[in-house]
């Protein structure tokens, strides 16, 4: 009888442990799914990065003319660490009514008109940018528009 009781206890303890381990494993795998999905949601919702997406466009296409406090065309320096503060919420020197970048409003941001070559229709003047060079790609213009539409964050 003692041997049977020991076997029954062993079976009960084993089943209890398996049940607990199964519950813990299910909770862990469910927790991992939650972490992965929130991490991918964070990546998707983080939007366009000024530092990673927008500044490189300026570096490759604009900084050649728009650099240095004195030499910058239209008093606009687009060098890293200076470009954001020179663009966002700043009045255009060519358009009396538009800001260079109006957060949340790409259609009212003069930089878009300059990149599309519609600056005269926007009440401005001068040439399409980048001056004397091929236009930046439509994808790059769309990326800048998206960044502005997202509120032009300094991220």
C-alpha positions in Angstrom: 0.0 0.0 0.0 2.8 2.3 0.8 4.3 1.7 -2.6 1.0 2.5 -4.3 0.7 5.8 -2.3 4.2 6.8 -3.3 3.4 6.2 -6.9 0.1 8.1 -6.8 1.9 11.0 -5.1 4.6 10.9 -7.7 2.0 11.0 -10.5 0.0 13.8 -8.9 3.2 15.9 -8.3 4.3 15.3 -11.9 0.9 16.2 -13.4 0.8 19.4 -11.2 4.3 20.4 -12.3 3.5 19.7 -16.0 0.3 21.9 -15.7 2.3 24.7 -14.0 5.0 24.5 -16.7 2.4 24.5 -19.5 0.8 27.6 -18.0 4.1 29.4 -17.6 5.2 28.4 -21.2 1.9 29.7 -22.6 2.2 33.0 -20.7 5.8 33.4 -21.8 5.1 32.8 -25.5 2.0 35.0 -25.3 4.2 37.7 -23.7 6.8 37.4 -26.5 4.1 37.9 -29.1 2.9 41.0 -27.3 6.4 42.4 -27.1 7.2 41.7 -30.7 4.0 43.2 -31.9 4.3 46.3 -29.8 7.9 46.7 -31.0 6.9 46.5 -34.6 4.0 48.8 -33.9 6.5 51.3 -32.4 8.6 51.1 -35.6 5.7 51.6 -37.8 4.3 54.5 -35.9 7.6 56.2 -35.3 7.3 57.8 -38.8 9.9 59.7 -40.7 13.1 60.6 -38.8 14.5 64.1 -39.5 18.0 62.9 -38.6 17.9 59.6 -40.5 15.7 60.4 -43.4 15.5 64.1 -44.1 18.9 65.5 -43.2 20.7 63.0 -45.6 18.6 64.4 -48.5 19.8 67.9 -47.5 23.4 66.7 -47.2 23.4 65.1 -50.6 21.5 67.8 -52.5 21.4 71.1 -50.7 24.3 71.7 -48.3 26.7 72.4 -51.2 25.0 75.9 -51.5 23.3 76.2 -48.2 26.2 76.1 -45.8 28.0 78.5 -43.5 26.2 81.4 -41.8 27.5 84.0 -44.3 27.7 82.0 -47.6 24.3 80.2 -47.3 21.9 81.0 -50.1 18.7 82.8 -49.1 20.2 83.0 -45.5 19.3 79.3 -45.2 21.9 77.0 -43.7 21.0 73.3 -44.1 24.0 71.8 -42.4 23.4 69.1 -39.8 22.6 70.6 -36.3 21.5 73.9 -38.0 19.0 72.9 -40.6 16.1 72.0 -38.4 16.0 75.4 -36.5 16.5 77.2 -39.8 13.5 75.5 -41.4 10.7 74.7 -39.0 8.4 77.6 -38.2 10.8 80.1 -39.9 9.5 82.6 -42.4 10.6 82.2 -46.0 12.8 85.1 -47.3 11.2 84.7 -50.7 7.5 84.4 -49.8 5.8 86.9 -47.6 3.1 84.5 -46.6 4.6 81.1 -46.1 6.9 79.5 -43.6 9.8 77.4 -44.8 8.3 74.4 -43.0 4.8 74.7 -41.4 4.5 71.6 -39.2 1.5 69.5 -40.2 1.0 71.4 -43.4 3.2 70.3 -46.3 1.0 72.3 -48.8 1.7 75.5 -46.9 5.4 74.8 -46.5 7.5 76.8 -48.9 10.3 74.2 -49.1 7.9 71.9 -50.9 7.1 74.6 -53.5 10.8 75.2 -54.0 11.5 71.4 -54.5 8.5 71.0 -56.9 9.3 74.2 -58.9 6.0 75.8 -57.9 7.4 78.6 -55.8 5.9 81.4 -58.1 2.4 79.9 -57.7 3.0 79.8 -54.0 3.7 83.6 -53.9 7.5 83.2 -53.9 10.3 83.8 -56.3 13.6 82.3 -57.3 14.4 79.0 -58.9 13.4 75.4 -58.3 15.8 73.7 -55.9 18.3 72.3 -55.9 19.5 75.1 -58.2 21.5 74.0 -61.3 21.1 70.3 -60.4 18.6 67.6 -61.2 15.4 67.7 -59.1 15.4 65.4 -56.1 13.3 62.3 -56.7 9.6 62.3 -56.2 10.1 59.7 -53.4 12.4 62.1 -51.6 9.9 65.0 -52.0 7.1 62.7 -50.7 9.3 61.7 -47.7 9.8 65.4 -46.8 6.0 66.0 -47.2 5.3 63.0 -45.0 7.7 64.3 -42.3 6.0 67.8 -42.4 2.5 66.2 -42.3 3.6 64.2 -39.2 4.3 67.6 -37.5 8.0 68.0 -38.6 9.4 66.4 -35.5 13.1 66.9 -34.6 13.7 63.2 -34.3 
